[in-house]
Structures are given as C-alpha cells and as structure tokens.
C-alpha cells in the first residue's frame, strides 16, 4: 500500500489549493478514502471522508470550504481547499480508512 500526496505549498489567507493523492496497492474503487492533517506540534486529525458510493463527510472546521473527490479509474483522491485560513496550516495525508499505512504527506502553509 502506498500513498503519494502532492499539491501543497505556501498560500495567502483566502487562497486555494488542490491536493492530490495517488494511491496504489489496494482496491481503491472499493475503499473508503480519507484526508487527515497534522498541524505544527499537534496530533494528526481527521479532515474528510469519501465513500465509494460518493457520500462525503467533513470535520466542522472545513465544511463548506473543502471538497473531497476521487477518480476510481486512476486511483486518485483530491482535496480542493478554498478560503484557506492560517489554522489550516498542516501536513496533509490521504489514507484508506483505518489503514495502518501513511504516506509522507504534503505541507500546506497559509500565511501572509
């Protein structure tokens, strides 16, 4: 199982980023996929989940600003992040729900 996250960077408050995750080693189309993040000096936290049928769920702090999506044909997961805030600064990770494996993540920094 492997996850390759990309798309992070430095963005000003109010800006947007789109994160990508290329996943391999499991049946992506059947998997419940998630995004998590780890802010500086804090524990990793759940951000969003997408079920194979398309249902999506978000933590309260990002609902209405972030959108999770997937392409099962290419085993790719995305996280569209709009109206970014400094408190969104974190390393972002994708993962099959409850998998013991993590990728290297991608750093998102929101700062003026």
C-alpha positions as CSV (number, residue, x, y, z in Angstrom):
1,X,0.0,0.0,0.0
2,X,1.4,3.4,-1.0
3,X,0.1,7.0,-0.9
4,X,1.8,9.8,-2.8
5,X,0.4,13.2,-1.7
6,X,1.2,16.4,-3.7
7,X,-0.1,19.9,-4.3
8,X,0.8,21.6,-1.1
9,X,2.6,24.9,-0.8
10,X,2.5,28.4,0.6
11,X,-0.7,30.4,0.1
12,X,-2.1,33.6,1.4
13,X,-5.2,33.6,3.7
14,X,-8.3,33.4,1.5
15,X,-6.5,31.5,-1.2
16,X,-7.0,28.0,-2.6
17,X,-5.0,24.8,-3.2
18,X,-5.9,21.4,-4.6
19,X,-4.2,18.4,-3.1
20,X,-3.8,15.2,-5.0
21,X,-3.1,11.6,-3.7
22,X,-2.0,8.8,-6.0
23,X,-2.8,5.5,-4.2
24,X,-1.8,2.0,-5.0
25,X,-1.6,-1.5,-3.6
26,X,-5.3,-2.0,-2.7
27,X,-8.7,-1.9,-4.3
28,X,-9.1,1.8,-4.5
29,X,-12.6,1.7,-6.0
30,X,-13.9,-0.3,-3.0
31,X,-12.1,1.8,-0.4
32,X,-13.4,4.4,2.0
33,X,-10.8,7.2,1.5
34,X,-9.9,9.9,3.9
35,X,-7.8,13.0,4.3
36,X,-6.1,13.8,7.6
37,X,-3.8,16.6,8.6
38,X,-1.2,17.3,11.3
39,X,-0.8,20.9,12.4
40,X,2.6,22.0,13.8
41,X,3.2,20.5,17.2
42,X,-0.3,18.9,17.3
43,X,-1.8,15.5,16.8
44,X,-3.0,14.3,13.4
45,X,-6.7,14.9,12.9
46,X,-9.3,13.7,10.5
47,X,-10.4,16.2,7.8
48,X,-12.7,14.4,5.3
49,X,-14.0,11.1,4.1
50,X,-15.4,9.9,0.8
51,X,-17.2,6.5,0.4
52,X,-17.2,4.5,-2.8
53,X,-20.8,5.5,-3.5
54,X,-19.9,9.2,-3.3
55,X,-21.1,10.1,0.2
56,X,-18.8,12.7,1.8
57,X,-18.2,13.9,5.3
58,X,-16.1,16.7,6.7
59,X,-14.9,17.9,10.1
60,X,-16.8,21.0,11.2
61,X,-13.8,23.4,10.7
62,X,-13.5,22.7,7.0
63,X,-17.1,22.0,5.9
64,X,-18.2,24.4,3.2
65,X,-14.6,25.3,2.3
66,X,-13.0,21.9,1.4
67,X,-14.2,19.4,-1.1
68,X,-13.1,15.8,-1.3
69,X,-13.3,13.9,-4.6
70,X,-12.0,10.8,-6.3
71,X,-11.3,9.1,-9.6
72,X,-11.5,5.3,-9.2
73,X,-10.2,4.7,-12.7
74,X,-6.8,6.3,-11.8
75,X,-6.9,5.6,-8.1
76,X,-6.6,9.3,-7.3
77,X,-8.0,11.3,-4.4
78,X,-8.2,15.1,-4.3
79,X,-8.9,17.7,-1.7
80,X,-10.0,21.1,-3.1
81,X,-9.3,23.7,-0.3
82,X,-10.8,27.1,-0.7
83,X,-11.0,30.2,1.6
84,X,-7.9,28.9,3.4
85,X,-7.1,30.1,6.9
86,X,-3.8,30.2,8.9
87,X,-5.2,27.5,11.1
88,X,-5.4,25.2,8.0
89,X,-1.6,25.1,8.1
90,X,-0.6,21.4,8.4
91,X,0.9,18.4,6.7
92,X,-1.9,16.7,4.8
93,X,-2.2,13.0,4.4
94,X,-4.5,10.7,2.4
95,X,-5.3,7.2,3.6
96,X,-7.7,4.3,3.1
97,X,-9.9,4.4,6.2
98,X,-8.3,2.6,9.2
99,X,-5.2,1.5,7.2
100,X,-2.0,1.3,9.3
101,X,-0.1,2.9,6.5
102,X,0.7,6.6,5.9
103,X,2.4,8.4,3.1
104,X,4.9,11.3,3.5
105,X,2.1,13.9,3.3
106,X,2.2,17.3,1.7
107,X,2.9,20.6,3.5
108,X,0.3,23.3,3.4
109,X,1.2,26.7,4.8
110,X,-1.3,29.5,4.9
111,X,0.3,32.8,5.8
112,X,0.6,36.4,4.6
